Amino acid sequence: MLTLKLLRDDPQFVVNKLKIKNFDAQPIVDKVLELDSRRRAFQTESDSMLAAQKQKAAEIGGLMKQGLKEQAEQVKKDVAELKSKSAELLSSMDKTAEELENLLVLLPNIPCDLVKPGKGAEDNEIVKVAGPDPVLPENALPHWELAKKYDIIDFDLGVKITGAGFPVYKGKGAKLQRALINFFLDCNTEDGYTEIEPPVMVNKDSGFGTGQLPDKEGQMYHATLDDFYMVPTAEVPVTNIFRDVILAQNEIPQRLTAYTPCFRREAGSYGKDVRGLNRLHQFDKVEIVRVEKPEDSYKALDDMVAHVESIVNKLGLKYRILRLCGGDMSFTSAITYDFELWSAAQQRWLEISSVSNFETYQSNRLHLRYRDAEGKTQLAHTLNGSSLALPRVVAALLENFQTADGIVIPEALRPYTGFDKID
């Protein structure tokens, strides 16, 4: 959530910056400033009225001591009237503050200066392309056919048990899933991240804190009886560890990693791009989350991108890194780098990771602060990234490493799988 201070100090800056995200902020910014002015006027009037109440209340005792009971009773009536008016004023102020809050959450985060304008994915900047070109056998198969051929993922059984987008992993397919999760977590903890195992259901406050609510209700599975939401990513519970927290100097930065199953409704998804593992309603993902001082967060972002790249390189896969344009960025991000793997059998790029800096947007919603060197509280910066999302990694592994007599497991994964080939 953008700070009121920023909107008061330079509203035109906010409006111009959000045009990069193809968002017309002018009507909302104008209304926010109007409501903020009204709320502050209410506050000033309320403070004045409270001062008047205290003054008159102090007069009552003196009048009573002087035996001026009739005058004291009149002052009591004046105080009661002031209290009544004050209550009405506070109610109006609360209503205005709520209306203001409801408008503030409609404004997306401001993109940083590195972000270029653009309408969508076609305008993203390609930062880097690397990794070996896969050499496939004749009659190479897409991963959903390989999964059936080697009986390692059963999509039809998932439909029977739950529905489309909920695959069942079997045999070496299940072991590959577990191997990748452990491999990713080990890579992260070896790089200094502390492993967390969070809940996979969160409350509404947690969804609001990281920006999934009220923006993405349609994408989240909601347990209505308890008002809990299934996590769309470990980012939500892990970042909310710091909700309503003030970190001391020696407690920042924070570097955490977690594995969770993730749940997304993906309403409206259809067509060839959702076949097999390309788009699921339940999938496994390992996440990294950082909380940083503002002056350190972009160095942290570069470190996170380099870390994710090192994992992809260990798997020996062809990849590219994109800097998302304004039109393809999330509502909450200030800058995002996407990683995509080349799917040789499908002849297309598959997204496997997003690494983002949210600056103070999430921390303002979370009330996440730290004490600076002078002991003053400041909003921290939050960052997160996938390291990595499993489904499309598995898809690329199956397709790119297929041979005439099986699927070769990358050497870095073999200590985790316990086998070097799926056949």
Disulfide bonds with the S-S distance in Angstrom:
none
